Structure formats: C-alpha cells, structure tokens
C-alpha cells in the first residue's frame, strides 16, 4: 500500500511543480529528453549512494530518514521529467505556431 500511495503523492507533486513553475519547463523536446536521461542516471545511482551513506548513519532511524531524503526528491524528479516530456510532445503536436502551408490573407 505504501508504494502506490508514494507514487501517487509524488506524481501529484510533479504535476503541481509543472503547473506552478513554468520557468522550469524545458524549451525543446531534446532538452526534455536530456532531463529524463539525467533523472534516470540519478535514480540508477541511488542504490550506490544509499549503500555508501546508510552505514555512516549513527542510528537506524536516521538511516531510514536518509533513505527517504534521497529517494523522494530523486523519484519526484523522474516523474517531473516525464510530465515535461509528455507536455512537450502534446505542445509540439497540437499547440504552438502553425507550420507549413500558405499564409492566409484577409482578401478573398
């Protein structure tokens, strides 16, 4: 039950960040995919970071908080980058300026 609740909660935080911080959005699809690659690299390196830092924690409770402190921002960034990619694809397909064709004139 904890895993789906955590994914739903962090997904909502990612969508909230997308809506409330438009300046953070990537300007192109290539930059959005670059953010996805960086987020995957950070998420893939998370077990190594946890394996290195958790034994340094003086108490088991602090070790648990350390794991959550590393996991929550990293997973939120992964979800946010996918929101960016999907929004960018939808914007490029359906929004933005018209491309191609002949310019319309007001004269008939």
Secondary structure, DSSP 8 states (H G I E B T S, - for coil): -HHHHHHHHHHHHHHHHHHH-GGGS-SSHHHHHHHHHHHHHHHHHHHHHHHHHGGG-SSHHHHHHHHHHHHHHHHHHHHHHHHHHHHHHHHHHHSSS--SS----S--
